[in-house]
C-alpha cells in the first residue's frame, strides 16, 4: 500500500492520492538527482493527470542535529528548492493507427533555475531544459509488499508473513512524474531532505497529500486500537495538512500518542521489547517517523539495494553513512521497515515474502517500467 489510499480524502479524491515517492542519484549520470512522484492508485492505461492539481517536490539541505545521546535528527535548513509540475486540460485526438478517438495532454515543470520545461504526457523522451529532464505518464506501480499479510498482522496481533508472499493487485498502474535535476542546482548541499505533495492549483494552494517515507500513514498512523489517547480519531488527513519542514504544535501530541502506541505494538510482535521507551512512553522511533522526508546524499553514487534508511541508521549509531540513502525503485524497503519496527535490526530479517516487482524498474530514463495494458480491476469498495 505504501501511501496508497492513505486516508478519507485520498479515498474520495484518488487523482490527488500520492502512492509513492522515490529519490536517488541517476544511474546514468551521478551528477543528477532523480525524483519520482507516483499518484492515482490503480490507474487505467488511458488515465491522465488533473489540470486542477499542483504536483510539487520540495527539497531542503539537512545538517546533523546536535543531541546529547543517540538520535535520528537532521535539521532542515531554511533554504528550499521547489519543483512544481502542472498539466493542461486533455485534448481530443484521433489515433493515427487505429482511427479511434482519444485524449492527449501537455504538462510543464518549473526548473530550479526558473525555466518552464514542457512535455507531452506518456512521451518516453519527456521534456528537457535548464539542467532538468521530465517524464510524466502511466507506468507499472513499482511498490512491492504483501499488503494482505501486513493487514492480517495488525488484525491478529501476530506476524502473518510467509516465505512466499504476493503483491496486492500485482500489475496495477500509477500515474508517474519523474524529474531529474543537475545537483549543481543544489549548491553546497550534501544531505538533502525530499518530500512530495499534491495541492489545489490556483491562487490559494491547499495541500491534499504529502509523502516522504513509505507506510508511515497506513502501517504506523492508521491503526487506532492501540492508541488510548485518541482511539476514535482518523488522523491521516490531519497529518497531511502539516508542513513536514515546519510542523505545528496543534496536533503534535496526537501524532506522538498514536505513533508511540503503534510502534510499541510492532516492537512486541516477536515477544520482546527491542526499543526501550523513554519517560512518558515515548518510543525511540517516533522522532524518526515524524521527520517524514527521504534523506539523500547527493554526493554519493547510485546503489540499487540497501540504501533506504542507511543514513538515518548510521546517524543513530554515531557512524558515517556509506550510501546515498533516499529510496530507489527496486529496493525491498518493506523488509527494512518491518525489521526495524519489530526487532530494531537485532534479530533476523522480517520478510514479507515479496522481494522484487514482477516488472522491476530500469537504470535508464524514465526508470519506471512500462505500464500494464490490462491492469487488474480494483475491489469494488475502491
C-alpha positions as CSV (number, residue, x, y, z in Angstrom):
1,X,0.0,0.0,0.0
2,X,2.9,2.4,0.7
3,X,0.8,5.5,0.7
4,X,-2.0,4.2,-1.5
5,X,-5.5,5.1,-0.3
6,X,-4.0,6.7,2.8
7,X,-7.0,8.4,4.4
8,X,-10.5,9.6,3.7
9,X,-9.6,12.4,1.4
10,X,-7.3,10.2,-0.7
11,X,-10.1,7.6,-1.0
12,X,-12.6,10.3,-2.1
13,X,-10.2,12.0,-4.5
14,X,-7.8,9.3,-5.7
15,X,-6.4,11.6,-8.5
16,X,-4.6,13.5,-5.7
17,X,-3.5,10.4,-3.8
18,X,0.3,10.1,-3.8
19,X,1.1,6.4,-3.8
20,X,4.9,6.6,-3.5
21,X,7.9,8.9,-3.6
22,X,11.5,8.0,-4.6
23,X,14.7,9.9,-4.6
24,X,18.1,8.6,-5.8
25,X,21.2,9.6,-7.8
26,X,20.8,8.9,-11.5
27,X,22.3,5.5,-12.6
28,X,23.1,7.2,-15.9
29,X,24.7,10.4,-14.6
30,X,26.0,10.6,-11.0
31,X,25.7,14.4,-11.2
32,X,22.0,14.2,-11.4
33,X,19.3,13.5,-8.8
34,X,16.1,11.6,-9.8
35,X,12.8,12.4,-8.1
36,X,9.7,10.3,-8.6
37,X,6.1,11.1,-7.5
38,X,3.6,8.4,-8.2
39,X,-0.1,9.1,-7.9
40,X,-3.6,7.7,-8.7
41,X,-3.7,4.1,-7.3
42,X,-4.8,1.5,-9.8
43,X,-4.6,3.9,-12.8
44,X,-6.1,2.8,-16.1
45,X,-3.9,2.9,-19.2
46,X,-5.9,5.9,-20.5
47,X,-5.9,7.9,-17.3
48,X,-4.4,11.4,-17.3
49,X,-3.3,14.0,-14.8
50,X,-5.6,16.6,-13.2
51,X,-5.5,20.1,-14.5
52,X,-6.7,21.2,-11.1
53,X,-3.7,20.0,-9.1
54,X,-0.2,21.2,-8.5
55,X,2.3,18.3,-8.2
56,X,5.2,19.5,-6.0
57,X,8.7,18.3,-4.9
58,X,10.3,20.2,-2.0
59,X,14.0,19.8,-1.2
60,X,15.9,21.3,1.7
61,X,19.5,20.9,2.9
62,X,20.0,18.9,6.0
63,X,22.6,19.2,8.8
64,X,23.1,16.7,11.7
65,X,21.1,17.8,14.7
66,X,23.1,18.2,17.9
67,X,21.9,15.8,20.6
68,X,23.4,14.5,23.9
69,X,22.7,10.9,23.1
70,X,21.9,8.7,20.1
71,X,19.5,10.5,17.8
72,X,17.9,10.4,14.4
73,X,17.9,14.1,13.8
74,X,18.8,16.1,10.8
75,X,17.8,19.8,11.0
76,X,16.3,21.1,7.7
77,X,17.8,24.4,6.6
78,X,15.7,27.5,5.7
79,X,16.7,27.4,2.0
80,X,14.3,25.4,-0.2
81,X,14.2,24.3,-3.8
82,X,10.6,23.8,-5.1
83,X,9.8,21.9,-8.3
84,X,6.2,22.5,-9.4
85,X,4.5,20.5,-12.2
86,X,1.1,21.3,-13.7
87,X,-1.0,19.9,-16.5
88,X,-3.2,21.3,-19.2
89,X,-6.7,20.0,-19.8
90,X,-6.8,17.0,-22.1
91,X,-7.2,17.5,-25.8
92,X,-9.4,15.3,-28.0
93,X,-7.2,13.5,-30.6
94,X,-7.6,10.6,-33.1
95,X,-5.2,7.7,-33.0
96,X,-3.4,7.8,-36.4
97,X,-3.0,4.0,-36.4
98,X,-6.5,2.8,-35.3
99,X,-8.6,5.9,-36.1
100,X,-10.1,5.7,-32.6
101,X,-10.8,8.9,-30.6
102,X,-8.7,9.5,-27.5
103,X,-7.1,12.2,-25.4
104,X,-3.6,13.8,-25.2
105,X,-2.2,16.0,-22.5
106,X,0.6,18.5,-22.1
107,X,2.4,19.3,-18.9
108,X,5.2,21.5,-17.6
109,X,7.5,21.7,-14.7
110,X,9.5,24.7,-13.3
111,X,13.2,24.0,-13.1
112,X,15.3,25.2,-10.1
113,X,16.6,28.0,-12.4
114,X,13.0,29.1,-13.1
115,X,12.6,27.8,-16.6
116,X,9.4,26.1,-17.6
117,X,10.1,22.7,-19.2
118,X,7.2,21.4,-21.3
119,X,6.4,17.8,-22.3
120,X,3.7,15.5,-23.7
121,X,2.2,13.0,-21.2
122,X,3.3,9.4,-22.0
123,X,6.1,10.6,-24.3
124,X,9.0,8.3,-23.3
125,X,11.5,11.1,-24.2
126,X,9.8,13.5,-21.9
127,X,11.0,17.1,-21.9
128,X,14.4,18.7,-21.1
129,X,15.9,22.1,-20.5
130,X,17.9,24.2,-17.9
131,X,19.6,21.3,-16.2
132,X,16.3,19.3,-15.9
133,X,14.6,16.4,-17.6
134,X,10.9,15.4,-17.0
135,X,8.7,12.5,-17.8
136,X,5.0,12.1,-16.9
137,X,2.7,9.2,-17.8
138,X,1.2,5.9,-16.9
139,X,3.7,3.4,-15.5
140,X,3.8,0.0,-13.8
141,X,3.4,0.5,-10.0
142,X,6.8,-0.4,-8.6
143,X,5.8,-0.8,-4.9
144,X,6.2,-4.3,-3.5
145,X,4.6,-5.6,-0.3
146,X,2.3,-8.4,0.8
147,X,-0.3,-5.9,1.9
148,X,-2.8,-8.6,2.9
149,X,-0.3,-10.2,5.3
150,X,0.6,-6.8,6.8
151,X,-3.1,-6.0,7.5
152,X,-3.5,-9.5,8.9
153,X,-0.6,-8.9,11.2
154,X,-2.3,-5.8,12.6
155,X,-5.7,-7.5,12.9
156,X,-4.5,-10.7,14.6
157,X,-1.6,-9.2,16.6
158,X,0.7,-11.9,15.2
159,X,3.2,-11.8,12.4
160,X,1.3,-13.1,9.3
161,X,4.1,-13.0,6.7
162,X,5.1,-16.2,4.8
163,X,8.1,-17.2,2.8
164,X,6.1,-16.7,-0.4
165,X,4.0,-13.5,-0.3
166,X,2.1,-11.8,-3.0
167,X,1.9,-8.3,-4.3
168,X,-1.5,-6.8,-3.8
169,X,-3.1,-6.4,-7.2
170,X,0.1,-7.2,-9.0
171,X,0.4,-5.4,-12.3
172,X,-1.5,-2.3,-11.2
173,X,-0.5,1.0,-12.8
174,X,0.1,4.5,-11.4
175,X,0.5,8.0,-12.9
176,X,4.1,8.9,-12.5
177,X,6.1,12.1,-12.6
178,X,9.9,11.7,-13.0
179,X,12.1,14.8,-12.6
180,X,15.8,14.6,-13.0
181,X,17.9,17.7,-12.0
182,X,21.6,18.6,-12.0
183,X,22.9,18.5,-8.4
184,X,24.6,21.8,-9.3
185,X,21.2,23.3,-8.7
186,X,21.7,22.5,-5.0
187,X,24.9,24.4,-4.4
188,X,26.9,23.2,-1.4
189,X,24.2,20.7,-0.4
190,X,25.3,17.2,0.7
191,X,22.4,15.8,2.6
192,X,19.0,16.7,1.1
193,X,15.5,16.1,2.6
194,X,12.9,15.3,-0.1
195,X,9.1,15.3,0.2
196,X,6.4,15.4,-2.5
197,X,3.0,17.0,-2.3
198,X,-0.2,17.4,-4.2
199,X,-2.0,20.7,-3.8
200,X,-5.0,22.5,-5.3
201,X,-3.9,24.7,-8.2
202,X,-4.7,28.4,-8.3
203,X,-4.1,31.5,-6.3
204,X,-4.6,29.7,-3.0
205,X,-2.9,26.3,-2.8
206,X,-4.3,23.8,-0.3
207,X,-2.2,20.7,0.4
208,X,-4.1,17.4,-0.3
209,X,-1.3,14.9,0.4
210,X,2.3,14.9,1.4
211,X,4.6,11.9,1.4
212,X,8.2,11.2,2.4
213,X,8.8,7.6,3.5
214,X,6.6,4.6,2.7
215,X,3.9,3.2,5.0
216,X,4.0,6.0,7.6
217,X,0.3,6.7,7.3
218,X,-1.1,3.2,6.6
219,X,1.0,1.0,8.8
220,X,2.1,3.4,11.6
221,X,-0.6,6.0,11.9
222,X,-3.8,4.3,10.7
223,X,-4.4,1.6,13.3
224,X,-6.5,3.0,16.2
225,X,-6.9,0.2,18.7
226,X,-3.6,0.6,20.4
227,X,-3.9,4.4,21.0
228,X,-5.5,5.0,24.4
229,X,-5.5,8.8,23.9
230,X,-7.2,9.4,20.5
231,X,-8.7,5.9,19.9
232,X,-11.5,7.1,17.6
233,X,-9.6,9.6,15.6
234,X,-8.8,9.1,11.9
235,X,-5.6,11.0,12.0
236,X,-4.1,10.7,8.5
237,X,-5.8,13.7,6.9
238,X,-4.6,15.9,9.8
239,X,-1.1,14.5,9.2
240,X,-1.3,15.5,5.5
241,X,-2.1,19.1,6.5
242,X,1.2,19.5,8.4
243,X,4.3,21.0,6.7
244,X,7.0,18.4,7.4
245,X,9.7,21.0,7.4
246,X,7.8,23.4,9.7
247,X,5.5,21.2,11.8
248,X,2.9,22.9,14.0
249,X,2.1,22.2,17.6
250,X,-1.7,21.9,17.4
251,X,-1.8,18.1,16.6
252,X,1.8,17.2,17.7
253,X,0.5,15.4,20.8
254,X,-2.0,13.4,18.9
255,X,0.6,12.3,16.3
256,X,3.0,11.3,19.1
257,X,0.4,9.4,21.1
258,X,-0.6,7.4,18.0
259,X,2.9,6.6,17.0
260,X,4.1,5.7,20.5
261,X,1.3,3.2,20.8
262,X,1.5,1.7,17.3
263,X,5.3,1.5,17.3
264,X,5.2,-0.3,20.6
265,X,2.7,-2.8,19.1
266,X,5.1,-3.5,16.2
267,X,8.0,-3.9,18.6
268,X,6.2,-6.5,20.6
269,X,5.3,-8.9,17.7
270,X,8.4,-11.0,18.3
271,X,7.6,-11.4,22.0
272,X,10.2,-9.0,23.3
273,X,10.9,-5.3,23.6
274,X,13.8,-4.2,21.4
275,X,13.1,-0.5,21.6
276,X,13.1,0.6,25.3
277,X,10.6,3.5,25.7
278,X,11.6,6.8,27.4
279,X,9.8,8.7,30.1
280,X,6.1,9.2,29.2
281,X,6.2,6.0,27.0
282,X,7.9,7.9,24.2
283,X,9.0,5.5,21.5
284,X,12.6,5.9,20.2
285,X,11.3,5.6,16.6
286,X,8.7,8.4,16.9
287,X,11.1,11.2,16.1
288,X,12.4,9.4,13.1
289,X,8.9,8.8,11.7
290,X,7.8,12.4,12.2
291,X,10.9,13.6,10.3
292,X,9.0,12.2,7.3
293,X,11.2,13.0,4.3
294,X,13.7,11.0,2.4
295,X,17.3,11.7,3.3
296,X,19.6,11.7,0.3
297,X,23.4,12.2,0.0
298,X,23.7,13.8,-3.5
299,X,27.5,13.3,-3.5
300,X,27.3,9.5,-3.5
301,X,26.6,7.2,-6.4
302,X,23.5,5.1,-7.2
303,X,23.1,1.9,-5.2
304,X,20.3,-0.4,-6.2
305,X,19.7,-2.1,-2.8
306,X,20.2,-1.3,0.8
307,X,20.4,2.5,0.8
308,X,16.9,3.1,2.3
309,X,17.3,4.4,5.9
310,X,21.0,3.7,5.8
311,X,21.9,7.3,6.5
312,X,19.5,7.6,9.4
313,X,20.6,4.3,11.0
314,X,24.2,5.3,10.7
315,X,23.5,8.6,12.4
316,X,21.8,6.7,15.2
317,X,24.9,4.6,15.7
318,X,27.1,7.7,15.6
319,X,28.9,6.4,12.4
320,X,29.4,7.9,9.0
321,X,27.0,6.6,6.4
322,X,28.1,4.7,3.3
323,X,25.4,5.1,0.7
324,X,23.3,7.8,-1.0
325,X,20.3,6.9,1.2
326,X,17.0,8.0,-0.3
327,X,14.9,5.3,-1.9
328,X,15.4,3.5,-5.2
329,X,12.7,1.8,-7.3
330,X,13.9,-1.8,-6.7
331,X,15.0,-1.6,-3.1
332,X,13.0,-4.0,-0.9
333,X,12.3,-1.3,1.6
334,X,9.4,-3.1,3.5
335,X,11.8,-5.8,4.8
336,X,14.0,-3.0,6.1
337,X,11.0,-1.2,7.7
338,X,9.5,-4.3,9.3
339,X,12.8,-5.5,10.6
340,X,13.5,-2.0,12.1
341,X,10.0,-1.9,13.7
342,X,9.9,-5.5,15.1
343,X,13.5,-6.2,16.3
344,X,15.4,-3.0,15.8
345,X,17.7,-4.8,13.4
346,X,19.0,-7.0,16.2
347,X,17.3,-10.2,15.0
348,X,16.5,-12.0,11.8
349,X,15.2,-10.0,8.8
350,X,11.4,-9.8,8.9
351,X,10.5,-10.7,5.4
352,X,7.1,-10.1,3.9
353,X,7.8,-12.8,1.3
354,X,7.9,-10.3,-1.6
355,X,11.4,-9.5,-2.9
356,X,11.0,-7.9,-6.3
357,X,8.4,-6.4,-8.6
358,X,7.1,-8.6,-11.5
359,X,8.3,-5.8,-13.8
360,X,11.3,-4.0,-12.0
361,X,12.4,-0.5,-12.6
362,X,15.3,0.1,-15.0
363,X,18.5,2.1,-14.9
364,X,17.6,4.3,-17.9
365,X,15.3,7.3,-18.0
366,X,12.4,7.3,-17.1
367,X,13.3,4.4,-14.9
368,X,9.9,3.1,-14.1
369,X,8.7,0.0,-16.1
370,X,6.2,0.4,-18.9
371,X,2.5,0.2,-17.9
372,X,0.3,-2.9,-17.8
373,X,-2.1,-2.5,-20.8
374,X,-4.5,-4.8,-18.9
375,X,-4.2,-4.0,-15.2
376,X,-6.2,-5.9,-12.6
377,X,-9.6,-4.5,-11.6
378,X,-9.6,-2.9,-8.1
379,X,-12.0,-4.1,-5.5
380,X,-15.5,-2.5,-5.7
381,X,-15.1,-0.5,-2.5
382,X,-12.1,1.3,-4.0
